Amino acid sequence: MNLFNKKILFLKQFITDKRWDNFLKILDERTNYLTIILEDIYHEHNISACLRSADCFGIQNVNIIEQKHSFKDNKEISMGASKWINIKKHRRTISAIKKLKKEGYKIVLTSPHNTEKTIFDDSLIEDKVAILFGSEVNGYSKDAQKLADEFISIPMYGFTESYNVSVAVALTLQQFTNQLRKSKVNWQLCQDEKNKILQDWLKKSIKSSEMLEKKFDSNHNLSR
């Protein structure tokens, strides 16, 4: 057993068995196969609700683009979701999308206008997917539009032309994660990914985690 895993077992002693079992259960439902990109969302209520939905649907990585507006989490709305997911911040849309493409993601934009595909299209999960949601007023940027691989819509049957962005995130994630769980796609985290997240969750769950880590490192002659 390597030192990384030994540290996990060391920290495990300081949480309850129930919490440990819950961590393992939730990790089995986590995915990096699907991620979301939140581009310049400025209402903290909206972005916090998006984070809450991401956590609820098992999305581990959330990408936030702060080209015009800085991210601010309202913990009363997100219910602490930001503690359990990985938030990756980006300064520019172009660099964020190019980075995700290099990681193998297909970039999908949600659009209120007529598109060939909707969120119910099963073919969208054939590859790793990063779904971009634009700002509340202007929607996605021209840069995002130019770099997108696919455009999808969420069907609507009323007079209103679009959903609130947090509602759009929840509806889209519900459909995509449902498709993934029914598919034969290998969408779950690998063990190395699980271990890294597990150690992070342990550290966030133990008040004296920094002191305990120093003690562990000292006992194993590790420098910090």
GIGI-V159270 format. One record per pair of residues at least 4 apart in sequence whose C-alpha atoms are under 6 Angstrom apart, sorted by the first residue. I is the first residue (numbers start at 1). J is the second residue. If there is no record, write none. Layout:
BEGIN
i: (I	I)
j: (J	J)
END
This chain:
BEGIN
i: (8	29	30	30	31	31	31	31	31	32	33	33	34	34	34	35	35	35	36	36	36	36	37	37	37	37	38	38	39	39	39	40	40	40	40	40	41	42	44	44	44	44	46	48	48	48	48	49	49	49	50	52	52	53	54	55	55	60	60	61	62	63	63	63	64	65	65	65	66	66	67	67	75	75	90	100	101	105	105	105	106	106	106	107	107	107	108	108	108	108	108	109	109	109	110	110	110	111	111	112	112	115	117	118	118	118	119	134	134	135	144	163	169	173	189	194	203	209	214	217	217	218)
j: (199	58	58	59	59	60	187	188	189	60	128	187	128	129	130	61	62	130	62	130	131	132	63	64	131	132	64	133	65	134	135	65	66	68	69	135	135	69	48	72	73	74	166	73	74	77	78	77	78	166	166	78	81	170	59	59	81	85	86	86	87	87	88	89	89	89	90	91	70	91	91	92	79	80	96	105	105	128	129	130	128	129	130	130	148	149	131	148	149	150	151	131	132	151	151	152	153	152	153	153	162	152	152	152	153	154	154	139	140	139	148	168	173	177	193	198	209	213	218	221	222	222)
END
